[in-house]
């Protein structure tokens, strides 16, 4: 049995936190270093490599009406990210899902997000590390109705920023300084998201996957490589698009392509999908959310509601 899994299974038998909806840092329950604890009481050692170096990865799963959305694919991506940086996965998919389910129960979480962060572990500060460190696992919920975003109806606005990230963008690293800077630019500009540029080509959003619909009605998104994160919602939207008979083109595209597109949108676990009506102050996609976006978004939610709900 993987590291920490035995203690987790024993901990599942402990009584749940009592009370109403848990929604603040002061009263949320997290899973930290093998224990379910109030986040206000959670402690991470100063010498944790996640704190010192950003030496770790993370994952996030949406919860919609008590349903863990695309969860197996998120956990498979977590497994891949861990393997790419040489951290042993501390849990099986079944155990990860069990912890997520228990976090939902203890926090009465019906709609929101569950974050997983795994660092290499605790050791004396040095760039080199010993093999076999025990990974540090931190998990916590956030409360939101990702399926009830008003920008879905009005359309969102984006800016473009230089892509300043490291070369292994396919790993969902906790080292997010470039994204923090991009999101600060988003806040300053009063828009919804930033799309990152490598030269004149769009790589992806600061926390999303970029899509356009071309004048020839192709659904275009950048092909998977080390240049972008393999988005899980991206994957599901492409599957839905194929079911709807859309032509999919996975290839790089430019700012000029965005300006000439009939529709523009982005996807992520925390937003599902958001239509874009403006980029860098210029109207795109006709200035309104388009029918391709709407059909894919509605189909996504319909699929979600066929998943089994967790009852608590």
C-alpha positions as CSV (number, residue, x, y, z in Angstrom):
1,X,0.0,0.0,0.0
2,X,1.4,3.5,-0.9
3,X,2.9,5.9,1.6
4,X,0.2,7.4,3.9
5,X,-2.6,5.3,2.5
6,X,-2.9,3.1,5.6
7,X,-3.2,6.1,8.0
8,X,-5.8,7.7,5.6
9,X,-8.0,4.6,5.6
10,X,-7.9,4.5,9.4
11,X,-8.8,8.3,9.5
12,X,-11.9,7.7,7.4
13,X,-13.5,6.2,10.5
14,X,-13.1,9.4,12.6
15,X,-16.3,11.5,13.1
16,X,-17.0,14.3,10.7
17,X,-16.9,17.9,11.5
18,X,-20.4,19.1,12.7
19,X,-22.1,22.4,11.7
20,X,-23.3,24.2,8.7
21,X,-21.7,24.9,5.3
22,X,-17.9,25.2,5.8
23,X,-16.7,28.0,3.6
24,X,-13.9,30.1,5.1
25,X,-10.3,29.6,5.9
26,X,-11.2,29.5,9.6
27,X,-13.7,26.6,9.4
28,X,-12.8,24.6,6.3
29,X,-11.5,21.1,6.8
30,X,-8.4,20.1,4.9
31,X,-6.3,16.9,4.5
32,X,-2.8,17.8,5.5
33,X,0.1,15.4,6.0
34,X,-2.2,12.4,6.5
35,X,-4.8,14.0,8.8
36,X,-8.1,15.7,8.4
37,X,-7.7,19.0,10.2
38,X,-9.2,22.5,10.3
39,X,-7.2,24.6,7.9
40,X,-6.6,27.2,10.6
41,X,-4.7,24.5,12.6
42,X,-2.8,23.1,9.6
43,X,1.0,23.2,9.7
44,X,3.7,22.6,7.0
45,X,7.3,22.4,8.0
46,X,9.5,25.4,7.0
47,X,11.9,22.9,5.4
48,X,9.2,21.5,3.0
49,X,10.6,21.6,-0.5
50,X,7.3,22.8,-1.8
51,X,7.7,26.0,0.2
52,X,11.4,26.4,-0.4
53,X,11.6,25.6,-4.1
54,X,8.1,25.1,-5.5
55,X,9.3,21.5,-5.8
56,X,5.9,19.9,-6.3
57,X,2.8,19.5,-8.4
58,X,-0.9,20.1,-8.0
59,X,-4.3,19.1,-9.4
60,X,-7.8,20.5,-9.1
61,X,-11.2,18.8,-9.6
62,X,-14.5,20.6,-9.9
63,X,-17.5,19.5,-7.8
64,X,-20.9,20.2,-9.4
65,X,-24.0,19.2,-7.5
66,X,-22.1,16.6,-5.5
67,X,-20.3,15.1,-8.5
68,X,-16.6,14.9,-8.9
69,X,-16.1,16.0,-12.6
70,X,-13.6,14.3,-14.8
71,X,-11.9,13.1,-11.7
72,X,-10.2,9.9,-12.9
73,X,-8.5,12.0,-15.7
74,X,-7.4,14.6,-13.2
75,X,-5.9,12.0,-11.0
76,X,-4.2,10.3,-14.0
77,X,-2.7,13.7,-14.9
78,X,-1.5,14.1,-11.3
79,X,0.2,10.7,-11.6
80,X,1.9,11.8,-14.8
81,X,3.1,15.1,-13.3
82,X,4.5,13.3,-10.2
83,X,6.3,10.8,-12.4
84,X,7.8,13.5,-14.6
85,X,9.6,15.1,-11.6
86,X,10.4,11.8,-9.9
87,X,8.0,11.9,-6.9
88,X,6.3,8.6,-6.0
89,X,2.5,8.8,-6.0
90,X,1.5,8.5,-2.4
91,X,-2.0,7.1,-3.1
92,X,-3.9,5.0,-5.6
93,X,-6.7,6.6,-7.6
94,X,-9.2,4.8,-5.3
95,X,-7.5,6.3,-2.2
96,X,-7.3,9.8,-3.7
97,X,-11.0,9.6,-4.6
98,X,-11.8,8.4,-1.1
99,X,-10.0,11.4,0.5
100,X,-11.9,13.8,-1.9
101,X,-15.2,12.2,-1.1
102,X,-14.5,12.6,2.7
103,X,-13.5,16.2,2.2
104,X,-16.8,16.8,0.5
105,X,-18.6,15.1,3.3
106,X,-16.8,16.9,6.1
107,X,-17.1,20.3,4.4
108,X,-20.6,19.7,3.1
109,X,-19.2,20.6,-0.3
110,X,-21.8,20.3,-3.1
111,X,-20.4,22.9,-5.5
112,X,-16.8,24.1,-5.8
113,X,-13.3,22.8,-6.2
114,X,-11.0,20.3,-4.5
115,X,-7.2,21.1,-4.7
116,X,-4.5,18.6,-4.3
117,X,-0.9,19.7,-3.8
118,X,2.0,17.2,-3.5
119,X,5.6,18.3,-2.7
120,X,8.7,16.2,-2.7
121,X,8.8,16.4,1.1
122,X,10.8,17.8,4.0
123,X,14.6,18.0,4.0
124,X,17.5,20.4,4.7
125,X,17.5,23.2,2.2
126,X,19.7,22.1,-0.7
127,X,19.0,22.0,-4.5
128,X,19.9,18.4,-4.6
129,X,17.6,16.0,-2.8
130,X,17.8,12.5,-1.3
131,X,15.8,9.7,-2.9
132,X,12.8,8.3,-1.0
133,X,11.6,11.5,0.8
134,X,8.0,11.1,2.0
135,X,5.8,13.4,-0.1
136,X,3.9,16.1,1.6
137,X,0.2,16.0,0.6
138,X,-2.2,19.0,1.2
139,X,-5.8,19.0,0.0
140,X,-8.5,21.6,0.6
141,X,-11.9,22.7,-0.8
142,X,-13.0,26.0,-2.3
143,X,-16.7,26.9,-2.5
144,X,-18.2,28.2,-5.8
145,X,-20.8,27.3,-8.4
146,X,-18.5,26.9,-11.4
147,X,-21.6,26.1,-13.5
148,X,-23.2,29.5,-12.7
149,X,-20.7,32.0,-14.0
150,X,-22.6,35.1,-15.3
151,X,-19.9,35.8,-17.9
152,X,-21.2,32.7,-19.8
153,X,-24.1,34.8,-20.9
154,X,-22.3,38.1,-21.6
155,X,-18.9,36.9,-22.8
156,X,-15.5,37.6,-21.3
157,X,-12.6,39.8,-22.1
158,X,-8.9,38.8,-22.3
159,X,-5.5,40.4,-22.7
160,X,-2.4,38.9,-24.1
161,X,0.9,38.7,-22.2
162,X,4.3,37.2,-23.0
163,X,4.7,33.6,-22.0
164,X,7.4,33.7,-19.3
165,X,7.0,30.2,-18.0
166,X,9.6,27.4,-17.9
167,X,10.0,24.9,-20.8
168,X,8.0,22.0,-19.1
169,X,4.5,23.6,-19.2
170,X,3.0,20.1,-19.5
171,X,3.8,19.5,-15.8
172,X,1.2,21.0,-13.5
173,X,3.9,22.5,-11.2
174,X,3.2,24.5,-8.1
175,X,5.8,27.0,-9.4
176,X,3.3,29.5,-10.7
177,X,5.1,32.9,-10.6
178,X,4.6,33.6,-14.3
179,X,0.9,32.9,-13.9
180,X,0.6,35.0,-10.8
181,X,2.1,37.9,-12.8
182,X,-0.3,37.3,-15.7
183,X,-3.3,37.2,-13.3
184,X,-2.2,40.4,-11.7
185,X,-2.2,42.0,-15.1
186,X,-5.7,40.6,-15.6
187,X,-6.8,42.3,-12.4
188,X,-5.2,45.6,-13.3
189,X,-6.8,45.5,-16.8
190,X,-10.2,44.7,-15.4
191,X,-10.6,41.6,-17.7
192,X,-11.3,37.9,-17.2
193,X,-8.2,36.1,-18.4
194,X,-4.8,36.5,-20.0
195,X,-3.7,34.4,-23.0
196,X,0.1,33.9,-23.2
197,X,2.1,34.6,-26.3
198,X,5.2,32.8,-27.6
199,X,6.2,35.3,-30.3
200,X,2.9,35.8,-32.1
201,X,1.5,32.4,-31.3
202,X,-1.0,31.8,-28.5
203,X,0.2,29.0,-26.2
204,X,-2.7,29.0,-23.6
205,X,-4.3,31.0,-20.9
206,X,-2.8,31.9,-17.6
207,X,-5.1,29.2,-16.1
208,X,-7.0,27.9,-19.1
209,X,-6.9,26.3,-22.6
210,X,-7.5,28.5,-25.6
211,X,-9.9,27.6,-28.4
212,X,-11.1,29.4,-31.5
213,X,-13.6,28.5,-34.2
214,X,-12.3,29.5,-37.7
215,X,-14.2,31.0,-40.6
216,X,-14.2,27.4,-42.1
217,X,-15.9,26.2,-38.9
218,X,-12.9,24.3,-37.6
219,X,-12.5,24.1,-33.8
220,X,-8.9,24.9,-33.2
221,X,-6.8,24.5,-30.1
222,X,-3.0,24.1,-29.8
223,X,-1.6,20.6,-30.1
224,X,-0.3,18.9,-26.9
225,X,3.4,19.1,-26.3
226,X,5.7,20.3,-23.6
227,X,4.6,23.9,-24.5
228,X,1.1,23.6,-22.8
229,X,-0.7,21.8,-20.0
230,X,-2.8,18.9,-21.2
231,X,-6.1,20.4,-20.0
232,X,-8.6,17.9,-18.7
233,X,-11.6,20.1,-19.6
234,X,-9.9,20.6,-23.0
235,X,-9.9,16.8,-23.4
236,X,-13.6,16.5,-22.5
237,X,-14.7,19.4,-24.7
238,X,-12.8,17.9,-27.7
239,X,-14.6,14.6,-27.1
240,X,-18.0,16.3,-27.0
241,X,-17.1,18.3,-30.2
242,X,-16.3,15.1,-32.0
243,X,-19.7,13.6,-30.9
244,X,-21.3,16.7,-32.4
245,X,-19.5,16.2,-35.7
246,X,-17.3,19.2,-35.5
247,X,-13.9,19.3,-37.3
248,X,-11.1,19.5,-34.8
249,X,-7.7,21.0,-35.6
250,X,-5.0,20.7,-33.0
251,X,-2.3,23.1,-34.1
252,X,-0.7,26.4,-33.1
253,X,-2.6,29.6,-33.9
254,X,-1.8,33.3,-33.8
255,X,-3.3,36.6,-32.6
256,X,-4.3,37.2,-36.2
257,X,-6.2,33.9,-36.2
258,X,-8.0,35.0,-33.0
259,X,-9.0,38.3,-34.6
260,X,-10.4,36.4,-37.7
261,X,-12.2,33.7,-35.7
262,X,-16.0,33.4,-35.6
263,X,-15.9,32.3,-32.0
264,X,-13.3,32.4,-29.2
265,X,-13.4,30.7,-25.8
266,X,-11.3,29.1,-23.1
267,X,-11.8,26.1,-20.8
268,X,-10.6,25.0,-17.4
269,X,-11.8,22.9,-14.4
270,X,-12.7,26.1,-12.4
271,X,-14.7,27.8,-15.2
272,X,-15.8,24.9,-17.5
273,X,-15.8,27.2,-20.5
274,X,-16.0,30.9,-21.0
275,X,-16.8,32.7,-24.3
276,X,-14.5,35.6,-25.3
277,X,-15.8,38.7,-26.9
278,X,-12.8,41.0,-26.7
279,X,-9.0,40.6,-26.9
280,X,-6.7,43.5,-26.0
281,X,-9.6,45.9,-26.4
282,X,-10.6,44.6,-29.9
283,X,-13.9,42.9,-30.4
284,X,-13.6,39.2,-31.4
285,X,-16.0,36.5,-32.4
286,X,-18.7,39.0,-33.4
287,X,-18.7,40.4,-29.9
288,X,-21.2,37.9,-28.6
289,X,-21.0,34.3,-27.3
290,X,-21.4,31.9,-30.2
291,X,-23.5,28.8,-31.0
292,X,-20.6,26.4,-31.0
293,X,-19.5,27.5,-27.6
294,X,-23.1,27.2,-26.3
295,X,-23.7,23.7,-27.6
296,X,-20.4,22.4,-26.2
297,X,-21.0,24.1,-22.8
298,X,-24.6,22.8,-22.5
299,X,-23.5,19.3,-23.6
300,X,-20.7,19.3,-21.0
301,X,-23.2,20.1,-18.2
302,X,-25.6,17.5,-19.4
303,X,-22.8,14.9,-19.3
304,X,-21.9,16.0,-15.8
305,X,-25.4,15.4,-14.5
306,X,-25.2,11.7,-15.6
307,X,-22.4,11.1,-13.2
308,X,-23.2,9.5,-9.8
309,X,-23.7,12.1,-7.0
310,X,-22.1,11.7,-3.6
311,X,-24.7,11.7,-0.9
312,X,-23.9,13.1,2.5
